[in-house]
């Protein structure tokens, strides 16, 4: 059975497509689509690449106008959205699958160059999602008697915007760190060959699985030392214990220092700057030198010798005590390790905040996560490589992903 349909490429060239029915598979095939590498969104790879590049930076309504100005033809909003969603969804799903024996063999046969230090940094950021919640609100046309009798019996569901956490991870090695000096004599640090991993509102197990997959793909097994750098959140500690059990865990120095000053201000009072500065400065220096034992002793001496509300200092003491093994900052610096997580904090800003928190933006879970993964590919600096090596149709079917993410 053959049916002729018309498909427009770039708004200019009309091509007739043969839709053939496969009796054995009981579905239709499109031979011309395969020849032109046209995907499920009914676009060629070339057009999908352009659409995706626009989508990861601007809202869809603006993207439609951009495409019209740049290419002089209209693309329906649904196609604009679905093209990028399908590609990102493939990346999301791929990172939840186990490494296949064939992929593992390829990784081992690639003879990866050994590195001294592999870094993994992780942090979270908030993404606005539309979620359906139950509501007991009734329409204005209902009488007061109806409203009284309805009570909770007429629960309806409506969309509300909720902020949910996106967990992000960043891999790089000591060989990826480029240090230069500006004309003013200031040191600049640039990180090349970044590799990202993400998970939006799925829970810790989902993120852990993605990190495990990405860790293998990024060949962390080649490193002599793995440094795990994060704040002191319990979920971060869990990832370190269960995915990188032999890693050196470093509590971000600037988080540790921020906790100190926040506690000092709460304890002494914001108006008493002289008092809280005099108390916090010596402890800050002890932290920098990695003398956590003396820092803890000073905090304890203060809260045991006062009748003031001790809660801020007790919380600080507990935070430092629980992370003491990850606070040997002088030792870490002497070994040349990073002690600050600024790289992952900036990652949260340029991957999440600048696109997903624009005015009026709200997302469905799967759609947001798809674009997050596409933005990861762009900010890894691998956008051209990703698209040039992609077999569009097979990629959307879950194939050819390995070669695009290693």
ChimeraX attribute file (.defattr): number of C-alpha atoms within 10 A of each C-alpha:
attribute: neighborCount
match mode: 1-to-1
recipient: residues
	/A:1	9
	/A:2	10
	/A:3	10
	/A:4	11
	/A:5	10
	/A:6	10
	/A:7	15
	/A:8	12
	/A:9	13
	/A:10	16
	/A:11	12
	/A:12	9
	/A:13	8
	/A:14	11
	/A:15	13
	/A:16	12
	/A:17	16
	/A:18	18
	/A:19	18
	/A:20	15
	/A:21	15
	/A:22	11
	/A:23	9
	/A:24	6
	/A:25	8
	/A:26	8
	/A:27	10
	/A:28	14
	/A:29	14
	/A:30	13
	/A:31	13
	/A:32	14
	/A:33	19
	/A:34	14
	/A:35	8
	/A:36	13
	/A:37	17
	/A:38	20
	/A:39	22
	/A:40	15
	/A:41	19
	/A:42	17
	/A:43	23
	/A:44	19
	/A:45	21
	/A:46	14
	/A:47	15
	/A:48	23
	/A:49	21
	/A:50	11
	/A:51	23
	/A:52	22
	/A:53	17
	/A:54	19
	/A:55	24
	/A:56	22
	/A:57	16
	/A:58	16
	/A:59	17
	/A:60	17
	/A:61	11
	/A:62	13
	/A:63	22
	/A:64	21
	/A:65	15
	/A:66	16
	/A:67	17
	/A:68	13
	/A:69	11
	/A:70	9
	/A:71	12
	/A:72	13
	/A:73	13
	/A:74	14
	/A:75	17
	/A:76	8
	/A:77	12
	/A:78	10
	/A:79	16
	/A:80	22
	/A:81	19
	/A:82	17
	/A:83	22
	/A:84	24
	/A:85	24
	/A:86	21
	/A:87	24
	/A:88	26
	/A:89	21
	/A:90	18
	/A:91	23
	/A:92	22
	/A:93	12
	/A:94	18
	/A:95	24
	/A:96	17
	/A:97	11
	/A:98	12
	/A:99	17
	/A:100	10
	/A:101	9
	/A:102	8
	/A:103	16
	/A:104	12
	/A:105	11
	/A:106	13
	/A:107	16
	/A:108	11
	/A:109	9
	/A:110	9
	/A:111	9
	/A:112	14
	/A:113	8
	/A:114	13
	/A:115	17
	/A:116	12
	/A:117	19
	/A:118	24
	/A:119	20
	/A:120	26
	/A:121	24
	/A:122	26
	/A:123	21
	/A:124	20
	/A:125	18
	/A:126	18
	/A:127	24
	/A:128	21
	/A:129	24
	/A:130	17
	/A:131	16
	/A:132	13
	/A:133	12
	/A:134	12
	/A:135	13
	/A:136	14
	/A:137	14
	/A:138	15
	/A:139	8
	/A:140	8
	/A:141	7
	/A:142	9
	/A:143	10
	/A:144	10
	/A:145	8
	/A:146	11
	/A:147	16
	/A:148	9
	/A:149	10
	/A:150	13
	/A:151	12
	/A:152	12
	/A:153	8
	/A:154	14
	/A:155	14
	/A:156	13
	/A:157	13
	/A:158	12
	/A:159	12
	/A:160	13
	/A:161	16
	/A:162	14
	/A:163	14
	/A:164	17
	/A:165	17
	/A:166	22
	/A:167	23
	/A:168	25
	/A:169	22
	/A:170	23
	/A:171	22
	/A:172	20
	/A:173	21
	/A:174	17
	/A:175	13
	/A:176	15
	/A:177	13
	/A:178	11
	/A:179	10
	/A:180	12
	/A:181	10
	/A:182	8
	/A:183	7
	/A:184	6
	/A:185	8
	/A:186	9
	/A:187	10
	/A:188	10
	/A:189	11
	/A:190	10
	/A:191	14
	/A:192	15
	/A:193	15
	/A:194	17
	/A:195	22
	/A:196	25
	/A:197	24
	/A:198	23
	/A:199	25
	/A:200	24
	/A:201	18
	/A:202	13
	/A:203	13
	/A:204	16
	/A:205	11
	/A:206	16
	/A:207	23
	/A:208	23
	/A:209	18
	/A:210	22
	/A:211	27
	/A:212	20
	/A:213	19
	/A:214	24
	/A:215	19
	/A:216	16
	/A:217	20
	/A:218	20
	/A:219	18
	/A:220	23
	/A:221	16
	/A:222	17
	/A:223	18
	/A:224	11
	/A:225	17
	/A:226	22
	/A:227	23
	/A:228	27
	/A:229	29
	/A:230	27
	/A:231	21
	/A:232	18
	/A:233	12
	/A:234	9
	/A:235	14
	/A:236	21
	/A:237	19
	/A:238	14
	/A:239	20
	/A:240	22
	/A:241	13
	/A:242	11
	/A:243	15
	/A:244	20
	/A:245	13
	/A:246	13
	/A:247	17
	/A:248	17
	/A:249	24
	/A:250	26
	/A:251	26
	/A:252	22
	/A:253	24
	/A:254	14
	/A:255	14
	/A:256	20
	/A:257	17
	/A:258	12
	/A:259	17
	/A:260	23
	/A:261	19
	/A:262	16
	/A:263	22
	/A:264	24
	/A:265	18
	/A:266	15
	/A:267	19
	/A:268	18
	/A:269	12
	/A:270	13
	/A:271	9
	/A:272	12
	/A:273	13
	/A:274	10
	/A:275	15
	/A:276	20
	/A:277	14
	/A:278	11
	/A:279	17
	/A:280	21
	/A:281	13
	/A:282	13
	/A:283	22
	/A:284	19
	/A:285	13
	/A:286	18
	/A:287	23
	/A:288	17
	/A:289	15
	/A:290	21
	/A:291	18
	/A:292	22
	/A:293	13
	/A:294	13
	/A:295	19
	/A:296	19
	/A:297	12
	/A:298	16
	/A:299	19
	/A:300	16
	/A:301	10
	/A:302	12
	/A:303	18
	/A:304	12
	/A:305	9
	/A:306	9
	/A:307	7
	/A:308	10
	/A:309	12
	/A:310	17
	/A:311	13
	/A:312	18
	/A:313	22
	/A:314	15
	/A:315	13
	/A:316	21
	/A:317	20
	/A:318	12
	/A:319	16
	/A:320	21
	/A:321	14
	/A:322	11
	/A:323	19
	/A:324	17
	/A:325	13
	/A:326	22
	/A:327	24
	/A:328	21
	/A:329	23
	/A:330	17
	/A:331	12
	/A:332	17
	/A:333	14
	/A:334	8
	/A:335	9
	/A:336	11
	/A:337	17
	/A:338	19
	/A:339	22
	/A:340	19
	/A:341	22
	/A:342	14
	/A:343	14
	/A:344	22
	/A:345	17
	/A:346	12
	/A:347	21
	/A:348	21
	/A:349	14
	/A:350	15
	/A:351	22
	/A:352	23
	/A:353	15
	/A:354	12
	/A:355	20
	/A:356	25
	/A:357	14
	/A:358	13
	/A:359	8
	/A:360	8
	/A:361	14
	/A:362	19
	/A:363	16
	/A:364	12
	/A:365	17
	/A:366	17
	/A:367	17
	/A:368	21
	/A:369	23
	/A:370	22
	/A:371	27
	/A:372	27
	/A:373	25
	/A:374	24
	/A:375	23
	/A:376	25
	/A:377	24
	/A:378	17
	/A:379	17
	/A:380	15
	/A:381	14
	/A:382	17
	/A:383	16
	/A:384	12
	/A:385	13
	/A:386	17
	/A:387	16
	/A:388	14
	/A:389	12
	/A:390	18
	/A:391	18
	/A:392	25
	/A:393	19
	/A:394	14
	/A:395	18
	/A:396	20
	/A:397	14
	/A:398	15
	/A:399	15
	/A:400	16
	/A:401	20
	/A:402	17
	/A:403	13
	/A:404	17
	/A:405	18
	/A:406	13
